[in-house]
Amino acid sequence: MARLTLAAELSSVDRVRSFLKTSLSGLAPSEEDFFKVELAVVEMCVNIARYAFPGGTGKMTIEIAIEDRTATVTITDGGIPFDPRSVPKPDVSWILSTGRTGGLGIYLARTLMDTFDYCREDGRNVLTLAKRF
């Protein structure tokens, strides 16, 4: 299992991308599959950086386990409790028609990944994403 702990800041996103690329290289994912995983993980990390620690800073940890051509990415943070599964599906056509930016990250992650689970454990948010290759 590969693990990366870093500051929950927008400036950490490039390190997350590099970590994903290195960790998933053994699976030799197609460009499209890698993009799906990268987009989902980056969107969740951006949300943590923006919202998990209001008025403060914190850390997030990303763990990647690979088994039977499935990559499981677990993202944990000690921020405020937040279950992304509780966010209703957005009205994509309304968002696109109004030119509004944002509001699609959780929806995209849920749609692009085969597994999208959440639990609160030991005072931490634990988000588990998985993709079969």
C-alpha positions as CSV (number, residue, x, y, z in Angstrom):
1,M,0.0,0.0,0.0
2,A,1.3,3.5,-0.9
3,R,0.6,6.4,1.5
4,L,1.0,10.1,1.2
5,T,0.2,12.6,4.0
6,L,0.2,16.3,3.0
7,A,-1.2,19.7,3.9
8,A,-4.8,20.0,3.0
9,E,-4.1,23.0,0.7
10,L,-4.8,23.7,-3.0
11,S,-1.0,23.8,-3.5
12,S,-0.8,20.1,-2.7
13,V,-2.8,19.0,-5.8
14,D,0.3,18.6,-8.0
15,R,1.8,16.2,-5.4
16,V,-1.5,14.2,-5.4
17,R,-1.3,13.9,-9.1
18,S,2.3,12.7,-9.1
19,F,1.5,10.2,-6.3
20,L,-1.4,8.8,-8.3
21,K,0.6,8.5,-11.4
22,T,3.4,6.6,-9.6
23,S,1.1,4.4,-7.6
24,L,-1.1,3.4,-10.5
25,S,1.7,2.8,-13.0
26,G,1.9,-0.9,-12.3
27,L,-1.7,-1.3,-13.5
28,A,-0.8,0.4,-16.8
29,P,-4.2,2.1,-17.0
30,S,-5.4,3.6,-20.2
31,E,-5.2,7.4,-20.4
32,E,-9.0,7.6,-20.0
33,D,-9.1,5.4,-16.9
34,F,-6.2,7.2,-15.3
35,F,-8.0,10.6,-16.0
36,K,-11.2,9.3,-14.3
37,V,-9.3,8.3,-11.2
38,E,-7.2,11.5,-11.2
39,L,-10.2,13.7,-11.6
40,A,-12.2,12.0,-8.9
41,V,-9.3,12.1,-6.4
42,V,-8.2,15.6,-7.2
43,E,-11.8,16.9,-6.9
44,M,-12.2,15.3,-3.4
45,C,-8.8,16.7,-2.3
46,V,-9.7,20.2,-3.5
47,N,-13.0,20.0,-1.5
48,I,-11.0,19.0,1.6
49,A,-8.6,21.8,1.1
50,R,-11.4,24.3,0.7
51,Y,-13.9,23.2,3.2
52,A,-12.7,20.6,5.8
53,F,-10.8,23.1,8.0
54,P,-12.7,26.4,8.2
55,G,-10.6,29.1,9.7
56,G,-7.6,26.7,10.0
57,T,-5.3,24.2,8.4
58,G,-5.0,20.5,8.5
59,K,-3.6,17.4,6.8
60,M,-5.1,14.8,4.5
61,T,-3.8,11.3,3.9
62,I,-4.2,9.3,0.7
63,E,-3.6,5.6,0.6
64,I,-3.7,3.5,-2.5
65,A,-4.1,-0.3,-2.5
66,I,-4.1,-2.4,-5.6
67,E,-5.6,-5.8,-5.7
68,D,-7.0,-7.9,-8.6
69,R,-6.7,-5.0,-11.1
70,T,-8.7,-2.7,-8.7
71,A,-7.2,0.5,-7.3
72,T,-8.7,1.5,-4.0
73,V,-8.0,5.1,-2.9
74,T,-8.7,6.0,0.7
75,I,-8.6,9.7,1.6
76,T,-8.8,10.7,5.2
77,D,-8.8,14.1,7.0
78,G,-9.5,15.3,10.5
79,G,-11.7,18.1,9.3
80,I,-15.3,18.8,10.1
81,P,-17.6,15.8,9.6
82,F,-18.9,15.7,6.0
83,D,-20.6,12.8,4.2
84,P,-20.3,13.6,0.5
85,R,-22.9,10.9,-0.2
86,S,-25.5,13.2,1.4
87,V,-25.0,15.8,-1.4
88,P,-28.0,15.5,-3.8
89,K,-27.3,15.0,-7.5
90,P,-26.9,18.4,-9.1
91,D,-29.0,19.7,-11.9
92,V,-26.3,19.6,-14.5
93,S,-28.3,21.2,-17.3
94,W,-29.1,24.2,-15.0
95,I,-25.4,24.6,-14.0
96,L,-24.4,24.5,-17.6
97,S,-27.2,26.9,-18.8
98,T,-26.4,29.5,-16.1
99,G,-22.6,29.4,-16.7
100,R,-22.1,28.7,-13.0
101,T,-18.8,27.2,-12.0
102,G,-18.3,24.5,-9.4
103,G,-20.7,22.1,-7.8
104,L,-19.9,19.1,-9.9
105,G,-16.9,17.6,-8.1
106,I,-18.7,15.1,-5.8
107,Y,-21.1,14.2,-8.6
108,L,-18.2,13.5,-11.0
109,A,-16.3,11.4,-8.4
110,R,-19.4,9.4,-7.7
111,T,-20.1,8.9,-11.4
112,L,-16.5,8.1,-12.5
113,M,-15.6,5.6,-9.8
114,D,-16.9,2.1,-9.2
115,T,-17.0,2.6,-5.5
116,F,-17.7,5.8,-3.5
117,D,-18.1,5.2,0.2
118,Y,-17.8,7.3,3.3
119,C,-17.5,6.8,7.1
120,R,-16.5,8.8,10.1
121,E,-13.9,6.9,12.1
122,D,-12.0,8.0,15.1
123,G,-12.8,11.7,14.5
124,R,-11.8,11.5,10.9
125,N,-13.6,11.6,7.5
126,V,-12.7,8.5,5.5
127,L,-13.6,8.5,1.9
128,T,-13.0,5.3,-0.1
129,L,-13.0,5.4,-3.9
130,A,-12.3,2.3,-6.1
131,K,-11.8,1.7,-9.8
132,R,-11.5,-1.6,-11.6
133,F,-9.1,-1.6,-14.5
